[in-house]
Amino acid sequence: MDDAIDPLTRLAIRHGTDKWGPHFYTPVYHELFSRLRDRPIRLLEIGVGGYELKTSGGASLAMWADYFPEGQITSIDIVEKRLPPHPRIKLFQGSQDDAALLRRVRDERGPFDIIIDDGSHVPKHVVASFQHLFPTLTDGGTYVIEDMQTGFWPQFGGSILHGGDIVKLARTAIECLNHAEVVVADRTHAFPPFARQIKSFRAYHNLFVIEKGDNHEPSNFAYDLKNPCAVKALQTIEQELQRAPTAAGMANLIDVYLRGGNPTRAKEIADRALMQWPANAAVLTAAHHVAARRGDIPAEIDCLERLLQIEPDNVVLQRALADARTQLEPPEPRRGD
Ligand SMILES: C[S@@+](CC[C@H](N)C(=O)[O-])C[C@H]1O[C@@H](n2cnc3c(N)ncnc32)[C@H](O)[C@@H]1O
């Protein structure tokens, strides 16, 4: 049984935080943060705990201090806390939606690698804290919203119908994550300033996890070959295929260049691939797409004829071949025309 407990859950039990038991967060946190354990990370948690009791709380802060022995732990609570001092834990008093306080916390203790919102759980506070604090995360940092279920609860200002402001924030995060796809549908769509910094969005029971990082991948619909992510992907594909060429890999590479609007490069690769795999369906299909894009009807006919040797009864190919032949040789005008 003991073996089933991860080290963070064990610390949660020892220090008496509700992050394990009433909630089920610590195994998720251990999965997310175990790789950082030995690093001098900076963690900010909103909500010391203990509520109106000044001398109570700090359970999760003690847990984090033990879990990250090199870590610097910071917390904010609306109640002025009087807890025994700890050399690596610092507390601030104030509300999580107070912009001036959040700026001071960031200036004194940031930038943060991890921010956890376990404060009031009032949706408008959660959104205000996210808007102020997400930009202060380090690149690759993680922002966690605990107890997001209050977004569904009217007594917290949430709504069962649409999840209120917290679910709206999640929707915004997912839109930002997919900004390149959203603009395919609506070029004028307005994004918040952090749109290109949301690298991932994860949802667990009562928990949202948002990772900050580069989010410049292009849309596969409007594929931009100059996009740094596309440049890197093409470099790796070309290097790998040079080392170990495959027909399927070459067909995909041809398609990527076509998507990116470079039929000349696509043709070079298609010509090379056809020499090596003259009767491969994937290569012939990709080469056919190149020929069609370039308006090269003889090449189209050649690919279609070879594809029909592989699948003689394919009516789609038969029709495409008939169409291509008609374009090459328009039908004889009928007598009297
Ligand atoms: C759930 S407890 C935190 C528990 C603690 N993080 C733990 O896991 O041991 C929530 C804390 O948030 C504080 N709080 C409530 N409203 C707040 C606000 N607007 N800003 C900052 N803290 C607030 C409460 O005083 C309470 O101590």
Ligand as a Chemical Component Dictionary entry (heavy atoms), coordinates in Angstrom:
data_LIG
# 
_chem_comp.id                   LIG 
_chem_comp.type                 NON-POLYMER 
_chem_comp.pdbx_formal_charge   0 
_chem_comp.three_letter_code    LIG 
# 
loop_
_chem_comp_atom.comp_id 
_chem_comp_atom.atom_id 
_chem_comp_atom.alt_atom_id 
_chem_comp_atom.type_symbol 
_chem_comp_atom.charge 
_chem_comp_atom.model_Cartn_x 
_chem_comp_atom.model_Cartn_y 
_chem_comp_atom.model_Cartn_z 
_chem_comp_atom.pdbx_ordinal 
LIG C1  C1  C 0  -8.511  26.681 0.388  1  
LIG S1  S1  S 1  -7.651  27.788 1.410  2  
LIG C2  C2  C 0  -5.997  27.525 0.911  3  
LIG C3  C3  C 0  -5.467  26.184 1.336  4  
LIG C4  C4  C 0  -4.024  25.980 1.122  5  
LIG N1  N1  N 0  -3.576  26.427 -0.163 6  
LIG C5  C5  C 0  -3.687  24.501 1.270  7  
LIG O1  O1  O 0  -3.815  23.762 0.285  8  
LIG O2  O2  O -1 -3.309  24.112 2.369  9  
LIG C6  C6  C 0  -8.077  29.294 0.690  10 
LIG C7  C7  C 0  -7.420  30.506 1.336  11 
LIG O3  O3  O 0  -7.653  31.606 0.456  12 
LIG C8  C8  C 0  -7.832  32.776 1.239  13 
LIG N2  N2  N 0  -8.583  33.764 0.423  14 
LIG C9  C9  C 0  -9.921  33.935 0.320  15 
LIG N3  N3  N 0  -10.195 34.943 -0.503 16 
LIG C10 C10 C 0  -9.016  35.443 -0.929 17 
LIG C11 C11 C 0  -8.647  36.490 -1.792 18 
LIG N4  N4  N 0  -9.555  37.266 -2.394 19 
LIG N5  N5  N 0  -7.343  36.714 -2.005 20 
LIG C12 C12 C 0  -6.399  35.957 -1.399 21 
LIG N6  N6  N 0  -6.700  34.942 -0.572 22 
LIG C13 C13 C 0  -7.984  34.683 -0.325 23 
LIG C14 C14 C 0  -8.575  32.311 2.461  24 
LIG O4  O4  O 0  -8.356  33.200 3.548  25 
LIG C15 C15 C 0  -7.997  30.915 2.674  26 
LIG O5  O5  O 0  -6.994  30.937 3.672  27 
# 
loop_
_chem_comp_bond.comp_id 
_chem_comp_bond.atom_id_1 
_chem_comp_bond.atom_id_2 
_chem_comp_bond.value_order 
_chem_comp_bond.pdbx_ordinal 
LIG C1  S1  SING 1  
LIG S1  C2  SING 2  
LIG S1  C6  SING 3  
LIG C2  C3  SING 4  
LIG C3  C4  SING 5  
LIG C4  N1  SING 6  
LIG C4  C5  SING 7  
LIG C5  O1  DOUB 8  
LIG C5  O2  SING 9  
LIG C6  C7  SING 10 
LIG C7  O3  SING 11 
LIG C7  C15 SING 12 
LIG O3  C8  SING 13 
LIG C8  N2  SING 14 
LIG C8  C14 SING 15 
LIG N2  C9  SING 16 
LIG N2  C13 SING 17 
LIG C9  N3  DOUB 18 
LIG N3  C10 SING 19 
LIG C10 C11 SING 20 
LIG C10 C13 DOUB 21 
LIG C11 N4  SING 22 
LIG C11 N5  DOUB 23 
LIG N5  C12 SING 24 
LIG C12 N6  DOUB 25 
LIG N6  C13 SING 26 
LIG C14 O4  SING 27 
LIG C14 C15 SING 28 
LIG C15 O5  SING 29 
# 
